[in-house]
Amino acid sequence: MNKNDEPSVNRYKQDLEAMRTAGIDDSNQYIVEDGVKVRLPYKMIKQVIFTGVSRQDMVDQQHAARLQYRLLLLDPVIKAWVEFVKERITVIYNPTGADNIREKMSLDDIIQFLGKEGVHVDRNSSSERDYDYYREFYSYAFNSPVIREHAPYGYTDEQWKRMKPAWEKKMREVRERKEVQFKEYQKKYELQHPEVYSPQQTA
């Protein structure tokens, strides 16, 4: 099913109604973060990587980008990368038999879809693994940005770890100095323009 073909409805309500109809207990679809229950659409899903994909099939980088977009339009596909230069296609998808009520597809379905798009991949040149949606996708996307932190250009991670405390201290001092300067400017402006701050005259 193509995402563009979906009616404009609340997907969350749609899921709950589908669960009630199917008699599914969704209590195990939640995780607890800081005492708050968070509902996740997936648990264990799949990631497949096709290597040695023919550049001739992908045509060029523009065609590869369009193929990636068409993959992402498929409901069971969560993420997809079509890399023309590396001759590689990576797809994170909701597999048949997964413990959720979302749209599903099999590895054969993906291969068939790519074939219809003119890209013929070799199943023997693919690697598939279990993909933890919460740990590898949700946490990375929504938790603290610290997990995505990289050392500034030109420095190693070890150098940055040693430099970071002094850098953070310097940034705090700069912010505090700017706040003091702004308050001084604000006070000076108030003295120079008393009419702006004078109480409004009432009739």
N, CA, C and O of each residue as an XYZ file, in Angstrom:
812
protein
N       0.845     -1.207      0.000
C       0.000      0.000      0.000
C       0.872      1.247      0.000
O       1.848      1.312      0.748
N       0.549      2.219     -0.808
C       1.284      3.449     -0.914
C       0.776      4.456      0.119
O      -0.432      4.636      0.271
N       1.711      5.118      0.837
C       1.312      6.085      1.873
C       0.461      7.210      1.294
O      -0.394      7.765      1.984
N       0.695      7.546      0.025
C      -0.077      8.624     -0.590
C      -1.525      8.250     -0.824
O      -2.371      9.122     -1.026
N      -1.819      6.950     -0.797
C      -3.183      6.490     -1.032
C      -4.014      6.432      0.240
O      -5.213      6.159      0.180
N      -3.389      6.689      1.404
C      -4.097      6.584      2.668
C      -5.116      7.699      2.830
O      -4.846      8.834      2.440
N      -6.283      7.403      3.398
C      -7.222      8.476      3.731
C      -6.671      9.312      4.871
O      -5.845      8.835      5.649
N      -7.115     10.543      4.976
C      -6.622     11.430      6.019
C      -7.351     11.135      7.333
O      -8.364     11.763      7.640
N      -6.830     10.173      8.109
C      -7.428      9.811      9.385
C      -6.339      9.741     10.433
O      -5.152      9.682     10.112
N      -6.756      9.748     11.689
C      -5.809      9.648     12.790
C      -5.297      8.214     12.862
O      -6.051      7.292     13.174
N      -3.990      8.030     12.566
C      -3.435      6.675     12.497
C      -3.475      5.993     13.871
O      -3.682      4.782     13.955
N      -3.279      6.764     14.941
C      -3.284      6.188     16.287
C      -4.656      5.594     16.612
O      -4.749      4.472     17.109
N      -5.708      6.344     16.334
C      -7.064      5.840     16.588
C      -7.362      4.631     15.707
O      -8.025      3.683     16.129
N      -6.869      4.682     14.497
C      -7.068      3.582     13.561
C      -6.414      2.304     14.109
O      -6.998      1.223     14.032
N      -5.212      2.434     14.658
C      -4.502      1.286     15.240
C      -5.265      0.704     16.422
O      -5.423     -0.512     16.529
N      -5.737      1.579     17.311
C      -6.458      1.108     18.494
C      -7.729      0.363     18.098
O      -8.063     -0.671     18.677
N      -8.430      0.902     17.104
C      -9.651      0.252     16.647
C      -9.342     -1.111     16.027
O     -10.081     -2.076     16.225
N      -8.238     -1.179     15.271
C      -7.840     -2.451     14.661
C      -7.477     -3.472     15.731
O      -7.781     -4.656     15.585
N      -6.829     -3.025     16.805
C      -6.466     -3.923     17.907
C      -7.709     -4.436     18.622
O      -7.802     -5.617     18.955
N      -8.667     -3.535     18.855
C      -9.899     -3.958     19.530
C     -10.644     -4.980     18.675
O     -11.140     -5.986     19.182
N     -10.714     -4.712     17.392
C     -11.409     -5.621     16.475
C     -10.745     -6.997     16.441
O     -11.423     -8.023     16.386
N      -9.412     -7.006     16.473
C      -8.667     -8.266     16.410
C      -8.510     -8.916     17.780
O      -7.987    -10.025     17.887
N      -8.963     -8.229     18.827
C      -8.838     -8.771     20.180
C      -7.407     -8.846     20.664
O      -7.057     -9.744     21.429
N      -6.562     -7.898     20.222
C      -5.144     -7.899     20.590
C      -4.926     -7.075     21.849
O      -5.442     -5.964     21.965
N      -4.157     -7.620     22.796
C      -3.781     -6.901     24.017
C      -2.545     -6.068     23.705
O      -1.469     -6.613     23.459
N      -2.702     -4.734     23.715
C      -1.575     -3.878     23.345
C      -0.752     -3.420     24.541
O       0.044     -2.490     24.413
N      -0.923     -4.050     25.703
C      -0.190     -3.629     26.898
C       1.321     -3.809     26.738
O       2.106     -3.105     27.373
N       1.723     -4.760     25.884
C       3.155     -4.976     25.696
C       3.732     -4.084     24.600
O       4.899     -4.224     24.236
N       2.924     -3.170     24.076
C       3.418     -2.248     23.058
C       3.981     -0.968     23.684
O       4.362     -0.043     22.967
N       4.034     -0.914     25.001
C       4.497      0.278     25.686
C       5.878      0.068     26.297
O       6.253     -1.048     26.658
N       6.631      1.173     26.406
C       7.857      1.194     27.206
C       7.687      2.342     28.203
O       6.873      3.239     27.980
N       8.432      2.322     29.277
C       8.324      3.361     30.302
C       9.609      4.184     30.317
O      10.702      3.645     30.488
N       9.462      5.503     30.134
C      10.591      6.416     30.162
C      10.303      7.516     31.174
O       9.326      8.252     31.035
N      11.154      7.630     32.195
C      10.971      8.647     33.239
C       9.580      8.582     33.843
O       8.963      9.610     34.121
N       9.090      7.365     34.046
C       7.791      7.164     34.669
C       6.609      7.380     33.744
O       5.461      7.291     34.180
N       6.866      7.662     32.476
C       5.793      7.916     31.520
C       5.725      6.753     30.527
O       6.751      6.300     30.020
N       4.499      6.274     30.252
C       4.331      5.198     29.285
C       4.351      5.764     27.868
O       3.634      6.713     27.549
N       5.180      5.166     27.036
C       5.299      5.590     25.643
C       4.936      4.411     24.754
O       5.474      3.315     24.912
N       4.027      4.639     23.825
C       3.566      3.573     22.949
C       4.427      3.535     21.692
O       4.602      4.553     21.021
N       4.964      2.358     21.376
C       5.811      2.196     20.198
C       5.071      1.402     19.117
O       4.356      0.451     19.434
N       5.233      1.776     17.856
C       4.548      1.049     16.787
C       5.210     -0.286     16.450
O       4.560     -1.187     15.919
N       6.519     -0.415     16.762
C       7.256     -1.628     16.418
C       8.131     -2.072     17.593
O       8.419     -1.291     18.501
N       8.543     -3.328     17.557
C       9.551     -3.843     18.498
C      10.724     -4.361     17.673
O      11.589     -3.586     17.264
N      10.756     -5.672     17.427
C      11.812     -6.231     16.588
C      11.354     -6.261     15.136
O      10.330     -6.858     14.804
N      12.134     -5.603     14.276
C      11.825     -5.613     12.848
C      13.067     -6.133     12.108
O      13.863     -6.860     12.701
N      13.247     -5.785     10.848
C      14.362     -6.324     10.075
C      15.108     -5.219      9.325
O      14.538     -4.190      8.961
N      16.397     -5.467      9.108
C      17.204     -4.625      8.228
C      17.875     -5.530      7.208
O      18.467     -6.548      7.565
N      17.781     -5.156      5.935
C      18.450     -5.925      4.888
C      19.343     -4.981      4.089
O      18.964     -3.849      3.789
N      20.541     -5.469      3.750
C      21.489     -4.695      2.959
C      21.822     -5.491      1.702
O      22.314     -6.616      1.784
N      21.552     -4.902      0.539
C      21.909     -5.509     -0.741
C      23.205     -4.853     -1.231
O      23.261     -3.632     -1.376
N      24.228     -5.643     -1.482
C      25.492     -5.105     -1.969
C      25.721     -5.541     -3.410
O      25.079     -6.466     -3.908
N      26.652     -4.851     -4.067
C      26.956     -5.189     -5.451
C      25.818     -4.908     -6.403
O      25.675     -5.582     -7.423
N      25.004     -3.912     -6.078
C      23.877     -3.561     -6.946
C      24.417     -2.897     -8.212
O      25.286     -2.028     -8.134
N      23.917     -3.292     -9.350
C      24.406     -2.782    -10.633
C      24.124     -1.287    -10.785
O      22.986     -0.840    -10.644
N      25.182     -0.522    -11.074
C      24.975      0.907    -11.347
C      24.174      1.098    -12.623
O      23.441      2.077    -12.765
N      24.313      0.174    -13.536
C      23.555      0.257    -14.784
C      22.058      0.174    -14.505
O      21.261      0.858    -15.148
N      21.677     -0.676    -13.534
C      20.267     -0.778    -13.149
C      19.786      0.505    -12.480
O      18.664      0.953    -12.712
N      20.651      1.093    -11.644
C      20.264      2.310    -10.926
C      20.343      3.546    -11.816
O      19.830      4.603    -11.448
N      20.974      3.429    -12.974
C      21.091      4.461    -14.011
C      22.036      5.593    -13.598
O      23.123      5.734    -14.160
N      21.619      6.397    -12.616
C      22.464      7.484    -12.116
C      21.985      7.876    -10.728
O      21.057      7.274    -10.189
N      22.625      8.890    -10.152
C      22.297      9.270     -8.775
C      20.879      9.812     -8.653
O      20.224      9.603     -7.632
N      20.395     10.505     -9.684
C      19.030     11.040     -9.636
C      18.012      9.902     -9.621
O      17.040      9.945     -8.867
N      18.237      8.888    -10.452
C      17.337      7.739    -10.470
C      17.403      6.977     -9.151
O      16.388      6.477     -8.665
N      18.613      6.889     -8.569
C      18.775      6.208     -7.280
C      17.991      6.941     -6.186
O      17.377      6.311     -5.326
N      18.018      8.272     -6.228
C      17.277      9.063     -5.239
C      15.778      8.848     -5.386
O      15.057      8.765     -4.391
N      15.307      8.756     -6.634
C      13.878      8.520     -6.850
C      13.472      7.117     -6.386
O      12.377      6.917     -5.861
N      14.374      6.149     -6.589
C      14.094      4.794     -6.113
C      13.990      4.781     -4.588
O      13.112      4.125     -4.028
N      14.883      5.504     -3.922
C      14.824      5.590     -2.460
C      13.489      6.186     -2.023
O      12.877      5.700     -1.072
N      13.039      7.218     -2.700
C      11.754      7.841     -2.371
C      10.601      6.856     -2.547
O       9.702      6.794     -1.708
N      10.627      6.082     -3.641
C       9.555      5.124     -3.883
C       9.560      3.998     -2.841
O       8.503      3.489     -2.469
N      10.741      3.618     -2.377
C      10.817      2.630     -1.297
C      10.165      3.175     -0.021
O       9.427      2.468      0.665
N      10.452      4.437      0.278
C       9.925      5.054      1.500
C       8.412      5.231      1.448
O       7.773      5.372      2.490
N       7.830      5.225      0.250
C       6.377      5.338      0.135
C       5.660      4.052      0.529
O       4.453      4.060      0.773
N       6.399      2.947      0.592
C       5.789      1.677      0.985
C       5.533      1.672      2.488
O       6.430      1.986      3.269
N       4.332      1.322      2.893
C       3.970      1.327      4.307
C       4.895      0.502      5.194
O       5.255      0.976      6.272
N       5.302     -0.707      4.801
C       6.137     -1.505      5.701
C       7.577     -1.002      5.830
O       8.305     -1.452      6.715
N       8.000     -0.073      4.959
C       9.376      0.417      4.979
C       9.498      1.590      5.954
O       8.810      2.602      5.818
N      10.385      1.434      6.938
C      10.599      2.486      7.933
C      11.687      3.442      7.478
O      11.528      4.658      7.583
N      12.800      2.902      6.969
C      13.901      3.714      6.450
C      14.495      2.996      5.251
O      14.457      1.768      5.172
N      15.052      3.774      4.308
C      15.698      3.169      3.147
C      16.794      4.103      2.640
O      16.646      5.325      2.652
N      17.889      3.502      2.198
C      18.992      4.241      1.600
C      19.389      3.549      0.300
O      19.668      2.350      0.289
N      19.413      4.302     -0.788
C      19.895      3.783     -2.066
C      21.171      4.552     -2.391
O      21.126      5.739     -2.712
N      22.302      3.868     -2.306
C      23.608      4.511     -2.461
C      24.207      4.115     -3.807
O      24.710      3.006     -3.982
N      24.139      5.044     -4.742
C      24.596      4.779     -6.107
C      26.098      4.513     -6.150
O      26.536      3.543     -6.769
N      26.884      5.357     -5.503
C      28.345      5.233     -5.550
C      28.820      3.942     -4.884
O      29.710      3.262     -5.395
N      28.216      3.609     -3.735
C      28.625      2.403     -3.012
C      27.956      1.135     -3.535
O      28.237      0.033     -3.065
N      27.067      1.305     -4.515
C      26.349      0.173     -5.105
C      25.665     -0.663     -4.020
O      25.815     -1.883     -3.955
N      24.912      0.038     -3.177
C      24.305     -0.619     -2.021
C      22.904     -0.068     -1.765
O      22.650      1.124     -1.938
N      22.008     -0.950     -1.354
C      20.648     -0.557     -0.953
C      20.388     -1.130      0.434
O      20.555     -2.329      0.660
N      19.978     -0.270      1.359
C      19.663     -0.685      2.724
C      18.195     -0.377      3.008
O      17.716      0.725      2.741
N      17.497     -1.360      3.548
C      16.075     -1.177      3.846
C      15.785     -1.677      5.259
O      16.116     -2.812      5.600
N      15.171     -0.835      6.074
C      14.656     -1.240      7.386
C      13.150     -1.362      7.221
O      12.479     -0.397      6.854
N      12.623     -2.541      7.492
C      11.212     -2.777      7.167
C      10.531     -3.655      8.219
O      11.179     -4.326      9.022
N       9.204     -3.621      8.178
C       8.378     -4.409      9.080
C       8.106     -5.764      8.419
O       7.345     -5.839      7.455
N       8.728     -6.839      8.933
C       8.648     -8.122      8.231
C       7.365     -8.896      8.524
O       6.696     -8.678      9.534
N       7.056     -9.782      7.631
C       5.930    -10.690      7.839
C       6.148    -11.479      9.129
O       7.230    -12.020      9.356
N       5.121    -11.541      9.971
C       5.215    -12.266     11.233
C       5.673    -11.418     12.410
O       5.763    -11.931     13.526
N       5.966    -10.128     12.199
C       6.379     -9.255     13.303
C       5.225     -9.049     14.280
O       4.057     -9.122     13.900
N       5.565     -8.791     15.544
C       4.575     -8.666     16.609
C       4.008     -7.243     16.656
O       4.239     -6.512     17.619
N       3.275     -6.858     15.624
C       2.593     -5.564     15.591
C       1.496     -5.635     14.531
O       1.397     -6.615     13.793
N       0.677     -4.592     14.463
C      -0.451     -4.630     13.525
C      -0.217     -3.752     12.300
O      -1.141     -3.513     11.523
N       1.010     -3.270     12.122
C       1.317     -2.436     10.962
C       1.392     -3.282      9.685
O       1.437     -4.511      9.721
N       1.405     -2.564      8.557
C       1.568     -3.235      7.272
C       2.911     -3.969      7.248
O       3.907     -3.461      7.762
N       2.937     -5.168      6.648
C       4.146     -5.988      6.646
C       4.494     -6.420      5.225
O       3.648     -6.420      4.330
N       5.763     -6.789      5.041
C       6.196     -7.350      3.772
C       7.369     -8.290      4.024
O       8.031     -8.211      5.058
N       7.615     -9.172      3.074
C       8.710    -10.129      3.201
C       9.921     -9.649      2.403
O       9.834     -8.694      1.630
N      11.047    -10.325      2.604
C      12.246    -10.012      1.832
C      11.986    -10.233      0.343
O      12.454     -9.465     -0.498
N      11.237    -11.285      0.025
C      10.892    -11.550     -1.378
C      10.074    -10.407     -1.968
O      10.228    -10.071     -3.143
N       9.195     -9.803     -1.146
C       8.399     -8.669     -1.619
C       9.299     -7.493     -1.997
O       9.064     -6.816     -2.998
N      10.334     -7.258     -1.181
C      11.265     -6.155     -1.458
C      12.019     -6.414     -2.763
O      12.143     -5.530     -3.611
N      12.526     -7.656     -2.909
C      13.260     -8.020     -4.122
C      12.371     -7.873     -5.354
O      12.811     -7.397     -6.400
N      11.101     -8.294     -5.211
C      10.151     -8.184     -6.318
C       9.880     -6.717     -6.658
O       9.816     -6.351     -7.832
N       9.721     -5.885     -5.637
C       9.481     -4.457     -5.865
C      10.659     -3.826     -6.602
O      10.469     -3.077     -7.559
N      11.885     -4.134     -6.149
C      13.069     -3.578     -6.805
C      13.156     -4.046     -8.255
O      13.544     -3.287     -9.143
N      12.787     -5.313     -8.482
C      12.797     -5.836     -9.846
C      11.861     -5.073    -10.753
O      12.199     -4.798    -11.905
N      10.674     -4.724    -10.246
C       9.710     -3.942    -11.030
C      10.249     -2.551    -11.336
O       9.874     -1.935    -12.334
N      11.137     -2.059    -10.463
C      11.748     -0.743    -10.679
C      12.985     -0.837    -11.575
O      13.656      0.163    -11.831
N      13.277     -2.054    -12.047
C      14.409     -2.231    -12.952
C      15.730     -2.507    -12.271
O      16.769     -2.563    -12.928
N      15.703     -2.683    -10.941
C      16.924     -2.951    -10.182
C      16.900     -4.406     -9.731
O      16.074     -4.795     -8.905
N      17.799     -5.198    -10.271
C      17.821     -6.633     -9.987
C      18.910     -6.933     -8.964
O      20.099     -6.805     -9.257
N      18.501     -7.331     -7.765
C      19.443     -7.607     -6.682
C      19.583     -9.117     -6.495
O      18.668     -9.888     -6.784
N      20.750     -9.511     -6.006
C      21.035    -10.923     -5.773
C      20.788    -11.239     -4.310
O      21.426    -10.674     -3.422
N      19.859    -12.145     -4.072
C      19.550    -12.528     -2.687
C      20.787    -13.038     -1.950
O      20.924    -12.832     -0.744
N      21.685    -13.703     -2.676
C      22.907    -14.243     -2.065
C      23.906    -13.149     -1.690
O      24.820    -13.381     -0.899
N      23.727    -11.960     -2.261
C      24.602    -10.831     -1.940
C      23.953     -9.890     -0.932
O      24.350     -8.732     -0.801
N      22.959    -10.397     -0.226
C      22.274     -9.576      0.778
C      22.543    -10.120      2.171
O      22.802    -11.310      2.349
N      22.478     -9.239      3.150
C      22.601     -9.659      4.551
C      21.425     -9.084      5.320
O      21.148     -7.887      5.244
N      20.736     -9.939      6.060
C      19.552     -9.525      6.806
C      19.784     -9.782      8.291
O      20.387    -10.787      8.666
N      19.304     -8.868      9.132
C      19.452     -9.052     10.578
C      18.248     -8.478     11.297
O      17.495     -7.675     10.748
N      18.081     -8.916     12.560
C      17.041     -8.342     13.406
C      17.410     -6.910     13.751
O      18.584     -6.600     13.954
N      16.421     -6.042     13.819
C      16.642     -4.625     14.079
C      15.751     -4.206     15.234
O      14.526     -4.270     15.135
N      16.366     -3.775     16.331
C      15.631     -3.357     17.524
C      15.139     -1.928     17.326
O      15.920     -0.979     17.392
N      13.831     -1.781     17.081
C      13.280     -0.457     16.784
C      13.522      0.530     17.922
O      13.891      1.679     17.675
N      13.316      0.094     19.166
C      13.461      1.012     20.298
C      14.913      1.439     20.490
O      15.207      2.629     20.612
N      15.819      0.461     20.516
C      17.221      0.767     20.823
C      17.938      1.447     19.663
O      18.728      2.367     19.873
N      17.665      0.996     18.436
C      18.442      1.476     17.301
C      17.790      2.613     16.526
O      18.466      3.308     15.767
N      16.486      2.815     16.705
C      15.805      3.872     15.955
C      15.195      4.920     16.876
O      15.537      6.099     16.795
N      14.291      4.489     17.754
C      13.580      5.439     18.617
C      14.529      6.178     19.548
O      14.483      7.406     19.623
N      15.393      5.451     20.262
C      16.301      6.086     21.216
C      17.248      7.047     20.510
O      17.519      8.136     21.015
N      17.750      6.651     19.352
C      18.676      7.508     18.614
C      17.994      8.795     18.157
O      18.598      9.867     18.171
N      16.726      8.676     17.753
C      16.024      9.838     17.204
C      15.517     10.794     18.274
O      15.497     12.006     18.055
N      15.099     10.263     19.450
C      14.389     11.096     20.414
C      15.103     11.331     21.738
O      14.729     12.236     22.484
N      16.117     10.540     22.043
C      16.817     10.755     23.304
C      17.809     11.897     23.193
O      17.907     12.563     22.163
N      18.552     12.112     24.290
C      19.503     13.218     24.348
C      20.445     13.206     23.144
O      20.884     12.138     22.715
N      20.763     14.390     22.591
C      21.666     14.454     21.446
C      23.086     14.013     21.765
O      23.911     13.909     20.857
N      23.394     13.749     23.041
C      24.739     13.308     23.420
C      25.137     12.060     22.630
O      26.306     11.890     22.283
N      24.168     11.189     22.346
C      24.492      9.950     21.647
C      24.925     10.214     20.215
O      25.516      9.340     19.581
N      24.640     11.414     19.687
C      25.038     11.741     18.334
C      26.242     12.680     18.308
O      26.617     13.167     17.242
N      26.845     12.939     19.455
C      27.914     13.929     19.543
C      29.181     13.436     18.868
O      29.572     12.278     19.018
N      29.813     14.326     18.128
C      31.086     14.021     17.481
C      32.105     15.088     17.863
O      31.750     16.224     18.176
N      33.367     14.703     17.831
C      34.425     15.678     18.097
C      34.454     16.712     16.979
O      34.196     16.365     15.826
N      34.763     17.982     17.286
C      34.867     19.000     16.236
C      35.896     18.588     15.191
O      36.805     17.803     15.461
N      35.731     19.136     13.995
C      36.632     18.802     12.901
C      38.084     19.107     13.280
O      38.386     20.188     13.786
N      38.958     18.165     13.037
C      40.374     18.365     13.307
C      40.833     17.836     14.655
O      42.025     17.872     14.958
N      39.891     17.339     15.479
C      40.241     16.816     16.805
C      39.795     15.357     16.920
O      38.796     14.947     16.329
N      40.550     14.596     17.684
C      40.147     13.222     17.960
C      39.158     13.212     19.112
O      39.012     14.213     19.815
N      38.475     12.085     19.313
C      37.515     11.969     20.419
C      38.203     12.172     21.758
O      37.651     12.813     22.652
N      39.409     11.626     21.900
C      40.138     11.768     23.166
C      40.513     13.223     23.428
O      40.390     13.704     24.555
N      40.968     13.921     22.396
C      41.309     15.343     22.547
C      40.075     16.148     22.939
O      40.152     17.040     23.784
N      38.931     15.831     22.320
C      37.699     16.568     22.605
C      37.227     16.327     24.030
O      36.735     17.246     24.684
N      37.374     15.086     24.522
C      36.977     14.782     25.903
C      37.773     15.620     26.886
O      37.234     16.077     27.893
N      39.061     15.828     26.600
C      39.888     16.650     27.498
C      39.547     18.133     27.378
O      39.607     18.869     28.363
N      39.192     18.567     26.177
C      38.918     19.984     25.937
C      37.511     20.404     26.332
O      37.281     21.568     26.661
N      36.565     19.465     26.302
C      35.157     19.807     26.444
C      34.821     20.544     27.745
O      34.107     21.544     27.677
N      35.292     20.111     28.937
C      34.938     20.834     30.172
C      35.345     22.305     30.128
O      34.565     23.173     30.521
N      36.577     22.599     29.647
C      37.033     23.989     29.572
C      36.207     24.777     28.567
O      35.901     25.949     28.788
N      35.842     24.123     27.447
C      35.035     24.788     26.430
C      33.651     25.119     26.966
O      33.143     26.217     26.740
N      33.029     24.166     27.684
C      31.703     24.407     28.247
C      31.747     25.529     29.280
O      30.837     26.355     29.346
N      32.823     25.558     30.097
C      32.976     26.631     31.092
C      33.089     27.985     30.404
O      32.487     28.966     30.838
N      33.859     28.026     29.338
C      34.031     29.280     28.594
C      32.709     29.745     27.999
O      32.405     30.937     28.025
N      31.917     28.813     27.462
C      30.627     29.170     26.878
C      29.661     29.705     27.940
O      28.911     30.649     27.689
N      29.687     29.088     29.136
C      28.840     29.595     30.230
C      29.236     31.012     30.599
O      28.374     31.866     30.807
N      30.536     31.268     30.682
C      31.022     32.610     31.020
C      30.614     33.624     29.966
O      30.253     34.754     30.296
N      30.669     33.224     28.692
C      30.263     34.120     27.604
C      28.777     34.443     27.716
O      28.378     35.598     27.566
N      27.948     33.418     27.982
C      26.505     33.651     28.124
C      26.210     34.576     29.302
O      25.390     35.487     29.196
N      26.888     34.332     30.427
C      26.663     35.171     31.609
C      27.086     36.607     31.341
O      26.403     37.545     31.753
N      28.216     36.784     30.650
C      28.688     38.136     30.342
C      27.713     38.858     29.417
O      27.470     40.054     29.581
N      27.160     38.147     28.460
C      26.193     38.751     27.544
C      24.916     39.156     28.278
O      24.316     40.188     27.978
N      24.507     38.326     29.248
C      23.308     38.656     30.027
C      23.535     39.925     30.845
O      22.652     40.778     30.927
N      24.722     40.053     31.454
C      25.043     41.249     32.238
C      25.070     42.475     31.336
O      24.536     43.526     31.693
N      25.695     42.342     30.157
C      25.771     43.463     29.223
C      24.376     43.887     28.755
O      24.105     45.078     28.607
N      23.502     42.920     28.526
C      22.152     43.249     28.080
C      21.384     43.985     29.187
O      20.684     44.961     28.918
N      21.522     43.511     30.429
C      20.821     44.170     31.535
C      21.335     45.594     31.735
O      20.558     46.493     32.056
N      22.649     45.806     31.547
C      23.215     47.157     31.662
C      22.660     48.058     30.553
O      22.315     49.215     30.796
N      22.579     47.517     29.336
C      22.027     48.276     28.219
C      20.558     48.602     28.474
O      20.097     49.709     28.197
N      19.824     47.612     29.011
C      18.399     47.798     29.284
C      18.199     48.917     30.306
O      17.320     49.764     30.144
N      19.024     48.916     31.365
C      18.917     49.943     32.411
C      19.257     51.329     31.862
O      18.592     52.315     32.177
N      20.301     51.384     31.038
C      20.717     52.654     30.428
C      19.615     53.191     29.519
O      19.324     54.387     29.536
N      19.009     52.321     28.735
C      17.930     52.732     27.828
C      16.740     53.251     28.626
O      16.101     54.228     28.236
N      16.448     52.597     29.740
C      15.325     53.019     30.589
C      15.551     54.420     31.141
O      14.616     55.216     31.227
N      16.810     54.725     31.520
C      17.119     56.054     32.047
C      17.047     57.124     30.957
O      16.638     58.255     31.216
N      17.447     56.759     29.741
C      17.454     57.721     28.638
C      16.062     57.958     28.053
O      15.803     58.999     27.450
N      15.163     56.978     28.238
C      13.814     57.090     27.665
C      12.765     56.786     28.730
O      12.081     55.764     28.672
N      12.650     57.690     29.703
C      11.690     57.438     30.789
C      10.248     57.379     30.315
O       9.404     56.745     30.949
N       9.959     58.055     29.174
C       8.578     58.077     28.690
C       8.110     56.675     28.262
O       6.918     56.372     28.301
N       9.038     55.851     27.864
C       8.678     54.499     27.431
C       8.236     53.654     28.622
O       7.339     52.819     28.506
N       8.877     53.880     29.769
C       8.617     53.056     30.937
C       7.686     53.724     31.948
O       7.367     53.125     32.976
N       7.234     54.983     31.668
C       6.361     55.670     32.609
C       4.988     55.018     32.617
O       4.543     54.503     31.592
N       4.299     55.032     33.779
C       2.963     54.440     33.856
C       2.009     55.118     32.891
O       2.085     56.331     32.694
N       1.116     54.355     32.289
C       0.136     54.913     31.360
C      -0.834     55.826     32.119
O      -1.315     55.489     33.201
N      -1.106     56.993     31.517
C      -2.047     57.922     32.116
C      -3.466     57.407     31.922
O      -3.833     57.007     30.818
N      -4.248     57.412     32.958
C      -5.620     56.949     32.859
C      -6.563     58.129     32.900
O      -6.304     59.093     33.620
N      -7.649     58.082     32.147
C      -8.610     59.187     32.081
C      -9.415     59.255     33.361
O     -10.279     60.120     33.502
